[in-house]
Amino acid sequence: MNSIDLIHVNNTRNLKHMRNMKHVKNHKTPTVVLFGLLGLLWGASFLLIKISLRGLNPAQVGLFRLALGAATLTAVMLVTHRPWPRGASIFKHLAVIAVFMFVLPVALYSWAGQFLPSSLSAVLNATTPLMTLIIGAIALRSERLTARQIRGVLLGATGIILVLAPWEKQPGGERLTVAAGSPRFWLAALACLAATCCYGCAYVWMRRFLVPTGTARDPVGLTAVQLLIAATLTVAISPWNGAFDSIPRLSVSTIIAILILGVFSTGLGYLWNTDITARWGSLRASQVTYLTPLVGIALGAVILHEPIALHHIAGTAAVLIAIACSR
């Protein structure tokens, strides 16, 4: 290869790099604005899950949610002519994140939504930064626990106990205790906490291997591939997870709820989440759950008339203070 050929090859590579960077740099929405919108979308998602479950079973909610989210971002990729991520190593990490950010949490929250008030699911979801903190301290050298953060984790655990309030009687007169309570209630609460652990793993994996702070990778392409992988995996297991066990009863409210849940909360929401993680890092990005319990409690009370007790308020406050201590 002569010098002219080398110049041509280098110019071609530089042009492709500039195009890729253009896709990243054109995303100029302030991070704080994206953070606030994401909090509103994800806070409303628990209400939307509850409404969707009126006509769909949990497996169907998860399937439609991921399929709509994947279709939304695929359309964005095609319309804007963005480059798809390339490289076997990238796809390996995208597959791991797809499982922990999408497949498992979506399934767990959809199942738990049958048994828990949407407001309670939203509050339990707020423990995501604490889970991220613990997992990050184990996996990332740059995110070690301080004494203040340890106090925050302990306070967060206290907040969870206050929210679940095993000493209180829930609507319907059933006393929720470990020995004589509702097994499904506790399993649903554990499912929500397991989902936050999955989120913590995904945030840390993303931060360490995929989008270190300042990395110039297009979040649209990254999130689109993650959702496509997650939707494909969910479709693949649908014959065994109950998605085909019942015929969907699609009312207007169910259709609207699942569309908003899939297109906005999942498609656009996780796109913004990936972008925020690239800009701020895993811990700060996961603190979007400051907003989700406030939105979730308000919507649950106003729209679904879910009761709000003093221990719910105290527990939510404890969780939010714990998140503040974790910064």
N, C-alpha and C positions, 0 to 999 in steps of 0.2 A: 504493500500500500504506500503510495507516494504522499508527499506533503499536502498536496491539494485535496486528496481523498481524506486525509486526517482532519484538515480544516473543515471539510464538509460534514464529517461525522460529528465533530465537536459542536459545530453550529447547530446541527439537528438536535443533539442532546440538550444543548442550552435552551433551544426553543421549546422543547417538550417540558423542561424544568420550569421555564417561565410561565408556561400555560398552567402547569399544575399549581404553581405558587399563586397565580392569578385567582384560581378557584378558591384558595384558602384565604387570601387577603381581601377578597371582595366581601367576605362575611364580616361586616363592620358594625353589626349591632352591638351596643355596649353590653358587656358581660353582666352587669347588674340588672339590665332590662331582661335579658334572657333568663337570669336567675329568678326574677320575680314571676315571669310568665310560666316558667317551669313549675314553681311552687303552686301556682293556681291550678295548672293542668293536673299535676299529680295529686293535689289535695282533693280535686273533684273526682279522681279516678275511682275512689272507693265507693262513692255514691253511684257512679256509672256502673260499676260491677254489680252492685246491689240491684239496680234497675234491670240490668241485662239478665240477671239470674231469674227474673220473673218469667222469661220465655225460653231461656237456654240453660242447659246443664253446665257445670263448671268446665268440663273439657271443651264444650262448644264455645264458651266465652273465651277461653284461652286460644283456641284455634282461630276464631274470627278476628280476635284482637291482633294476633301476630300476623295473620295473612293480610289484614288491612294495613297494618303498619309497614309491612314489607312492600306491598303494592304502592303505597304512598311514596316511599323513598326511592323505589325503582323508577316511578314516574318522574320524580325530581331529577334523578340521574340522567334519564333519557332526554328530557326536555332541555336541560341545561348543558348536555354534552360533557358532563364531568368524567374524568378518568376513573376507572374502577381500580381498586387496590390490586397490586400484583405481588407475586412472590409467595412461595410455599410457607416461609416462616411467618409472614403476616397472616395468612389464612389459618395457620395453626392457632395463633393467638386469638383471632377473630372467632374461631369455633369455640374456644374455651369461654370467652366472654359471652358468646351467644347463649351458652348453656346456663351460666351463672347470672347473667343480667336479664335474660328473657324467659327461657324455657322453664326453669325451676320456679322463679318468683311468680310468674304469671299463673302457673298451675297451682301454686300454694295459696296465693291470694284469692283466686277464683273459688277454690274449695272452701277456704276459711270464710268467705263472704256469705256462705249459706247459714252460718251459725253465729257470727259476730256482727254487732252493729257496725255500720260503715265508719262511724266516728272512732270506735275502739281500734279498728284496723288501721286507721290513719295515725293514731297516737303510737301504736306499736311500730308502725313504719318509721316513726321519728327516731327510733334507736339505731337507724342505719349508720350515722356518723360514729356512734360508740363502737359498733361492730367493725367499722372500717378502721377505727383507731387501734383496736386490739389486733386485728389481722395485719394492719400495716406495721405495727410495732414488731410483729413476729417476722414479717417478710421483707420489710424495707429498713435498711440501716438508717436512712434519713428521717424516719418517723418513729423515734423511740418515745416511750411513755415517760412523762414527767410526773412528779408528785401531784401536781394540780390535775393532770389528766386522769390519774388513777382515782382521785377523789371524784372526778366527773363521772367515771364509769360506775363507781359505787352509788353515787346519787342517781344515776340513770336507772340502775337496778331497783333502787327504792321507788322511783317513779313508776316503773312497770308494775310493781306490787300494788301501789296505790291505785293505779288505773284498773287493774284486774280485780282488786278488792275481794279476796276470797271470803271475807267475813260478812259481806253484804249480800242481801237477797236481790236477785235480778227480777225484772218483770216476768210474771208467771209464777212466782213464789218458790222457785227452785234455789236452794241454798248452794252456793258454789264453794265447796271445800274440796281439798285434795282427796279426802277419804270418801265423802258421800256426795260429791258434786257431779256435774254433767261432764262425762268424759269428752264429749264432742266439743264443748266449750274450751276445755283446756288443750285439746288437740289442735283446735283452730287457732288458739293463741300461740301455741308452739309453732304452728305452721307459719304464722306471720313473722315470728322471731327467726325462724329458719330462713325465711325469704330475705330478711335483712342481713343475715349472715352471708347469703348468696350475693347480695348487692355489695357487701363489704369485700368479698373475694374478687368480684368483678372490677370494682373501683381500683383495688390495689394491683390487680393483674394489668388493667388498662394503663395505670400510671407507670408501672415498672417496665412493661414490655411493648406497649403499643403507642401511647401518646404521652411521652415525657413532656413536662412543661416546656412550651416554646417550640415543640416539634411541628414542622410545616406539613401536616397530613390533612387531607380534606375530610372533615368530620362527616360530611354527607355520604361519601363513599364507604367509610368505615362502618357507619351505623347501618347503611343499606345492606351491606354484606352480612353483618351480624343478624339483622332481622330476617334476611332470606334464609340463612342457615337455621335460625330458630324456627321459622315457619315450616321449613322442609322437615326438620326433625319432628315437629309437632304433628304434621300430616302423617309422617311415617308411623308414629305410634298411635294414631287415632283409632285403628281397629281394636286396640287393647286398652285404651284409657277411658272408654265410655262415650266418646264423641258421637258415635253412631247408635247409641242405645235408645235415644228418643228423638222424636221429630220436633224441631224448633217451633215454638209458638210465637210467631213474630207479630207483635203489636207495634203501633207507631212509636211508643215510648221505648220499646226494646230496640228497635231499629236505630232510632236517634242515639240512644245511649251507646250501643256497640260501635256505631260509626264514629262518634266523638272519641270513644275509648281507643279505637284502633288507629284512626287517622291522626288525631291530635295528641292525645295523651301518650300513645306509643310511637307513632311515626315521627312527628315533629318533636315530641317531648324528649325522646332518647337521642335524637339528633342534637338538640340543644345541650343535653347532658354530656355527650361526648365532647362537644365544643368547649363547654365550661371546664371539664376536666383537663383538657389540653391547655387552657389558659391559666387555671388556678391551682391545679393539683387535686389529688384524690380526696383529701380531707375537707378542704374548703368546698369542693363541688358537692360532696355528700351532705353538706349542711343545708341544702335546699329543703331538707326535711324539717327545718325550723318552721316553714310555712305550711307544710302539708297537714299537720294536726289541727292548726287553726282553721284552715279552709274546710277540712273534713268534718270537724265538729260542728261548725256553723251550718254547712249544707245538710248534714245529717239531722240536725235539730229543726231547721226551717222546712226542709222538703220531706223528710221521712218521719219527722216528729219523734226522733230518738231522744230519750231522756238524758239530761246532763246532771250528774250528781256532783256534790262538793269534792268527793274523792277523785272524780275524773279531772276536775280543774286542778286540784293539787298535784295529781300525778303528772298531768301534762306540763305544768309549771316546772316540776322537778326534772322532767326529761329535757325541757328546753334549757334550763339552767345548766344541766349536766353537759349538754352540747356546747354551751358557751365556755364551760370550764375546759373542754377538750381542745379548744383552739390553741 
